[in-house]
Amino acid sequence: MPERLTVTPQERRRLLRFGSVLGTKLKDLITIVSYRTFLRWKQSDRTGRPPRGAGRPRTTQALRDLIVKIAQETGWGYVRRVTARLIPV
């Protein structure tokens, strides 16, 4: 089994439908997601907010282009920039 499972919206609705009937007894039965995650899903289902996407937001293309431009013009790569920040002058 993979380390992290991704639950589809359909599976999520199904878990909410069956899990809500069980109430707090679900805490002992649930293994796919944590009980706190289930409660968060339940709350967001009540408020009608769409679920957030997993992971960190993407870096904009403009910022990526700027980083590449700076690296090409200065000759500094990632390692050198990080090292320069760590070593006080």
VMD Tcl script that builds the backbone (N, CA, C; Angstrom):
set m [mol new atoms 267]
animate dup $m
set s [atomselect $m all]
$s set {name element resname resid chain x y z} {
  {N N MET 1 A 0.842 -1.186 0.000}
  {CA C MET 1 A 0.000 0.000 0.000}
  {C C MET 1 A 0.884 1.245 0.000}
  {N N PRO 2 A 0.453 2.286 -0.673}
  {CA C PRO 2 A 1.240 3.526 -0.666}
  {C C PRO 2 A 1.214 4.168 0.719}
  {N N GLU 3 A 2.202 5.019 0.964}
  {CA C GLU 3 A 2.304 5.676 2.265}
  {C C GLU 3 A 1.156 6.654 2.483}
  {N N ARG 4 A 0.722 7.328 1.414}
  {CA C ARG 4 A -0.351 8.304 1.528}
  {C C ARG 4 A -1.435 7.987 0.501}
  {N N LEU 5 A -2.670 7.896 0.961}
  {CA C LEU 5 A -3.796 7.643 0.079}
  {C C LEU 5 A -4.455 8.960 -0.294}
  {N N THR 6 A -4.895 9.072 -1.522}
  {CA C THR 6 A -5.644 10.237 -1.960}
  {C C THR 6 A -7.097 9.800 -2.118}
  {N N VAL 7 A -7.984 10.482 -1.409}
  {CA C VAL 7 A -9.394 10.130 -1.425}
  {C C VAL 7 A -10.109 11.026 -2.427}
  {N N THR 8 A -10.866 10.417 -3.316}
  {CA C THR 8 A -11.615 11.183 -4.314}
  {C C THR 8 A -12.827 11.836 -3.653}
  {N N PRO 9 A -13.382 12.880 -4.266}
  {CA C PRO 9 A -14.581 13.516 -3.700}
  {C C PRO 9 A -15.745 12.538 -3.513}
  {N N GLN 10 A -15.884 11.604 -4.425}
  {CA C GLN 10 A -16.959 10.609 -4.311}
  {C C GLN 10 A -16.734 9.720 -3.091}
  {N N GLU 11 A -15.490 9.259 -2.876}
  {CA C GLU 11 A -15.177 8.441 -1.710}
  {C C GLU 11 A -15.369 9.237 -0.417}
  {N N ARG 12 A -15.014 10.496 -0.479}
  {CA C ARG 12 A -15.158 11.370 0.688}
  {C C ARG 12 A -16.627 11.516 1.085}
  {N N ARG 13 A -17.504 11.751 0.100}
  {CA C ARG 13 A -18.941 11.857 0.381}
  {C C ARG 13 A -19.485 10.564 0.963}
  {N N ARG 14 A -19.004 9.457 0.434}
  {CA C ARG 14 A -19.448 8.149 0.929}
  {C C ARG 14 A -19.016 7.927 2.379}
  {N N LEU 15 A -17.762 8.285 2.687}
  {CA C LEU 15 A -17.283 8.167 4.066}
  {C C LEU 15 A -18.080 9.061 5.004}
  {N N LEU 16 A -18.400 10.284 4.558}
  {CA C LEU 16 A -19.190 11.203 5.376}
  {C C LEU 16 A -20.591 10.650 5.629}
  {N N ARG 17 A -21.190 10.082 4.594}
  {CA C ARG 17 A -22.552 9.555 4.731}
  {C C ARG 17 A -22.602 8.394 5.730}
  {N N PHE 18 A -21.679 7.445 5.589}
  {CA C PHE 18 A -21.701 6.290 6.484}
  {C C PHE 18 A -21.112 6.600 7.858}
  {N N GLY 19 A -20.120 7.473 7.906}
  {CA C GLY 19 A -19.480 7.797 9.169}
  {C C GLY 19 A -20.322 8.655 10.077}
  {N N SER 20 A -21.137 9.521 9.508}
  {CA C SER 20 A -21.981 10.399 10.314}
  {C C SER 20 A -23.008 9.605 11.114}
  {N N VAL 21 A -23.440 8.488 10.585}
  {CA C VAL 21 A -24.417 7.642 11.274}
  {C C VAL 21 A -23.809 7.045 12.547}
  {N N LEU 22 A -22.522 6.743 12.511}
  {CA C LEU 22 A -21.866 6.083 13.642}
  {C C LEU 22 A -21.553 7.033 14.799}
  {N N GLY 23 A -21.446 8.312 14.523}
  {CA C GLY 23 A -21.142 9.283 15.578}
  {C C GLY 23 A -19.730 9.119 16.107}
  {N N THR 24 A -19.563 9.188 17.446}
  {CA C THR 24 A -18.223 9.113 18.046}
  {C C THR 24 A -17.642 7.700 18.021}
  {N N LYS 25 A -18.465 6.680 17.770}
  {CA C LYS 25 A -17.951 5.305 17.666}
  {C C LYS 25 A -17.015 5.152 16.469}
  {N N LEU 26 A -17.151 6.067 15.540}
  {CA C LEU 26 A -16.299 6.047 14.342}
  {C C LEU 26 A -14.826 6.193 14.705}
  {N N LYS 27 A -14.561 6.884 15.814}
  {CA C LYS 27 A -13.184 7.121 16.255}
  {C C LYS 27 A -12.412 5.802 16.404}
  {N N ASP 28 A -13.084 4.743 16.830}
  {CA C ASP 28 A -12.441 3.438 17.016}
  {C C ASP 28 A -12.342 2.638 15.718}
  {N N LEU 29 A -13.164 2.969 14.734}
  {CA C LEU 29 A -13.224 2.178 13.504}
  {C C LEU 29 A -12.441 2.750 12.336}
  {N N ILE 30 A -12.313 4.043 12.285}
  {CA C ILE 30 A -11.755 4.686 11.094}
  {C C ILE 30 A -10.250 4.425 10.981}
  {N N THR 31 A -9.815 4.036 9.789}
  {CA C THR 31 A -8.387 3.772 9.569}
  {C C THR 31 A -7.863 4.439 8.302}
  {N N ILE 32 A -8.741 4.820 7.394}
  {CA C ILE 32 A -8.304 5.408 6.125}
  {C C ILE 32 A -7.775 6.814 6.341}
  {N N VAL 33 A -8.497 7.611 7.145}
  {CA C VAL 33 A -8.073 8.970 7.485}
  {C C VAL 33 A -8.182 9.125 8.999}
  {N N SER 34 A -7.550 10.154 9.537}
  {CA C SER 34 A -7.656 10.377 10.980}
  {C C SER 34 A -9.054 10.896 11.319}
  {N N TYR 35 A -9.433 10.731 12.569}
  {CA C TYR 35 A -10.744 11.178 13.008}
  {C C TYR 35 A -10.863 12.700 12.871}
  {N N ARG 36 A -9.766 13.420 13.154}
  {CA C ARG 36 A -9.772 14.884 13.015}
  {C C ARG 36 A -10.008 15.289 11.562}
  {N N THR 37 A -9.433 14.559 10.624}
  {CA C THR 37 A -9.659 14.844 9.205}
  {C C THR 37 A -11.126 14.636 8.860}
  {N N PHE 38 A -11.698 13.561 9.377}
  {CA C PHE 38 A -13.115 13.294 9.142}
  {C C PHE 38 A -13.976 14.446 9.663}
  {N N LEU 39 A -13.665 14.927 10.869}
  {CA C LEU 39 A -14.427 16.040 11.445}
  {C C LEU 39 A -14.256 17.311 10.621}
  {N N ARG 40 A -13.060 17.549 10.088}
  {CA C ARG 40 A -12.817 18.714 9.232}
  {C C ARG 40 A -13.639 18.610 7.954}
  {N N TRP 41 A -13.677 17.411 7.368}
  {CA C TRP 41 A -14.486 17.189 6.169}
  {C C TRP 41 A -15.955 17.456 6.461}
  {N N LYS 42 A -16.395 16.980 7.617}
  {CA C LYS 42 A -17.791 17.142 8.006}
  {C C LYS 42 A -18.130 18.631 8.148}
  {N N GLN 43 A -17.239 19.389 8.776}
  {CA C GLN 43 A -17.447 20.826 8.953}
  {C C GLN 43 A -17.469 21.546 7.604}
  {N N SER 44 A -16.533 21.230 6.723}
  {CA C SER 44 A -16.494 21.902 5.428}
  {C C SER 44 A -17.688 21.500 4.566}
  {N N ASP 45 A -18.208 20.302 4.782}
  {CA C ASP 45 A -19.397 19.861 4.059}
  {C C ASP 45 A -20.610 20.684 4.493}
  {N N ARG 46 A -20.665 21.019 5.784}
  {CA C ARG 46 A -21.768 21.836 6.296}
  {C C ARG 46 A -21.691 23.269 5.779}
  {N N THR 47 A -20.487 23.818 5.713}
  {CA C THR 47 A -20.331 25.208 5.288}
  {C C THR 47 A -20.407 25.354 3.774}
  {N N GLY 48 A -20.212 24.265 3.033}
  {CA C GLY 48 A -20.311 24.309 1.586}
  {C C GLY 48 A -19.040 24.753 0.884}
  {N N ARG 49 A -17.923 24.874 1.642}
  {CA C ARG 49 A -16.660 25.262 1.003}
  {C C ARG 49 A -16.080 24.081 0.239}
  {N N PRO 50 A -15.512 24.320 -0.936}
  {CA C PRO 50 A -14.890 23.219 -1.670}
  {C C PRO 50 A -13.595 22.800 -0.980}
  {N N PRO 51 A -13.209 21.520 -1.080}
  {CA C PRO 51 A -11.983 21.057 -0.438}
  {C C PRO 51 A -10.745 21.681 -1.077}
  {N N ARG 52 A -9.729 21.909 -0.250}
  {CA C ARG 52 A -8.476 22.464 -0.756}
  {C C ARG 52 A -7.698 21.386 -1.481}
  {N N GLY 53 A -6.867 21.821 -2.415}
  {CA C GLY 53 A -6.000 20.889 -3.109}
  {C C GLY 53 A -4.866 20.452 -2.192}
  {N N ALA 54 A -4.347 19.282 -2.425}
  {CA C ALA 54 A -3.261 18.766 -1.599}
  {C C ALA 54 A -1.941 19.389 -2.019}
  {N N GLY 55 A -1.070 19.611 -1.058}
  {CA C GLY 55 A 0.273 20.080 -1.355}
  {C C GLY 55 A 0.431 21.586 -1.339}
  {N N ARG 56 A 1.634 21.989 -1.632}
  {CA C ARG 56 A 1.999 23.401 -1.624}
  {C C ARG 56 A 1.595 24.060 -2.944}
  {N N PRO 57 A 1.153 25.326 -2.900}
  {CA C PRO 57 A 0.798 26.012 -4.152}
  {C C PRO 57 A 2.007 26.135 -5.076}
  {N N ARG 58 A 1.770 26.101 -6.371}
  {CA C ARG 58 A 2.854 26.192 -7.345}
  {C C ARG 58 A 3.465 27.584 -7.344}
  {N N THR 59 A 4.752 27.646 -7.660}
  {CA C THR 59 A 5.444 28.920 -7.838}
  {C C THR 59 A 5.032 29.480 -9.194}
  {N N THR 60 A 4.782 30.774 -9.254}
  {CA C THR 60 A 4.331 31.371 -10.516}
  {C C THR 60 A 5.445 31.296 -11.562}
  {N N GLN 61 A 5.036 31.280 -12.809}
  {CA C GLN 61 A 6.000 31.187 -13.908}
  {C C GLN 61 A 6.913 32.407 -13.925}
  {N N ALA 62 A 6.375 33.589 -13.598}
  {CA C ALA 62 A 7.187 34.812 -13.591}
  {C C ALA 62 A 8.320 34.711 -12.565}
  {N N LEU 63 A 8.024 34.167 -11.396}
  {CA C LEU 63 A 9.050 34.014 -10.369}
  {C C LEU 63 A 10.096 32.979 -10.782}
  {N N ARG 64 A 9.653 31.891 -11.390}
  {CA C ARG 64 A 10.610 30.872 -11.862}
  {C C ARG 64 A 11.527 31.450 -12.934}
  {N N ASP 65 A 10.977 32.234 -13.852}
  {CA C ASP 65 A 11.787 32.862 -14.901}
  {C C ASP 65 A 12.811 33.829 -14.300}
  {N N LEU 66 A 12.386 34.590 -13.287}
  {CA C LEU 66 A 13.290 35.531 -12.634}
  {C C LEU 66 A 14.452 34.804 -11.950}
  {N N ILE 67 A 14.174 33.698 -11.285}
  {CA C ILE 67 A 15.224 32.927 -10.612}
  {C C ILE 67 A 16.223 32.381 -11.622}
  {N N VAL 68 A 15.715 31.870 -12.737}
  {CA C VAL 68 A 16.602 31.337 -13.777}
  {C C VAL 68 A 17.447 32.462 -14.365}
  {N N LYS 69 A 16.854 33.625 -14.577}
  {CA C LYS 69 A 17.577 34.767 -15.139}
  {C C LYS 69 A 18.704 35.207 -14.202}
  {N N ILE 70 A 18.401 35.305 -12.913}
  {CA C ILE 70 A 19.431 35.696 -11.933}
  {C C ILE 70 A 20.558 34.670 -11.907}
  {N N ALA 71 A 20.206 33.404 -11.942}
  {CA C ALA 71 A 21.229 32.348 -11.915}
  {C C ALA 71 A 22.117 32.414 -13.156}
  {N N GLN 72 A 21.529 32.689 -14.307}
  {CA C GLN 72 A 22.309 32.743 -15.542}
  {C C GLN 72 A 23.203 33.983 -15.585}
  {N N GLU 73 A 22.701 35.116 -15.097}
  {CA C GLU 73 A 23.475 36.349 -15.166}
  {C C GLU 73 A 24.590 36.411 -14.130}
  {N N THR 74 A 24.375 35.852 -12.975}
  {CA C THR 74 A 25.368 35.937 -11.907}
  {C C THR 74 A 26.261 34.714 -11.830}
  {N N GLY 75 A 25.809 33.613 -12.396}
  {CA C GLY 75 A 26.585 32.381 -12.303}
  {C C GLY 75 A 26.398 31.671 -10.965}
  {N N TRP 76 A 25.534 32.218 -10.140}
  {CA C TRP 76 A 25.277 31.614 -8.841}
  {C C TRP 76 A 24.180 30.578 -8.969}
  {N N GLY 77 A 24.438 29.389 -8.476}
  {CA C GLY 77 A 23.426 28.342 -8.445}
  {C C GLY 77 A 22.751 28.305 -7.089}
  {N N TYR 78 A 21.891 27.380 -6.908}
  {CA C TYR 78 A 21.135 27.232 -5.669}
  {C C TYR 78 A 22.050 27.056 -4.467}
  {N N VAL 79 A 23.037 26.169 -4.559}
  {CA C VAL 79 A 23.915 25.865 -3.431}
  {C C VAL 79 A 24.697 27.106 -3.001}
  {N N ARG 80 A 25.178 27.872 -3.952}
  {CA C ARG 80 A 25.973 29.039 -3.614}
  {C C ARG 80 A 25.126 30.117 -2.935}
  {N N ARG 81 A 23.897 30.323 -3.380}
  {CA C ARG 81 A 23.026 31.315 -2.761}
  {C C ARG 81 A 22.690 30.925 -1.330}
  {N N VAL 82 A 22.409 29.668 -1.093}
  {CA C VAL 82 A 22.090 29.205 0.257}
  {C C VAL 82 A 23.300 29.346 1.152}
  {N N THR 83 A 24.491 28.974 0.671}
  {CA C THR 83 A 25.707 29.076 1.466}
  {C C THR 83 A 26.010 30.522 1.789}
  {N N ALA 84 A 25.827 31.420 0.839}
  {CA C ALA 84 A 26.107 32.830 1.069}
  {C C ALA 84 A 25.208 33.400 2.162}
  {N N ARG 85 A 23.994 32.911 2.261}
  {CA C ARG 85 A 23.088 33.370 3.285}
  {C C ARG 85 A 23.480 32.854 4.672}
  {N N LEU 86 A 24.023 31.660 4.729}
  {CA C LEU 86 A 24.360 31.036 6.001}
  {C C LEU 86 A 25.642 31.570 6.609}
  {N N ILE 87 A 26.570 32.004 5.783}
  {CA C ILE 87 A 27.876 32.472 6.256}
  {C C ILE 87 A 27.820 33.986 6.438}
  {N N PRO 88 A 27.977 34.490 7.680}
  {CA C PRO 88 A 27.959 35.937 7.886}
  {C C PRO 88 A 29.204 36.580 7.292}
  {N N VAL 89 A 29.044 37.767 6.755}
  {CA C VAL 89 A 30.165 38.458 6.121}
  {C C VAL 89 A 30.847 39.363 7.110}
}
mol reanalyze $m
mol bondsrecalc $m
mol representation Tube
mol addrep $m
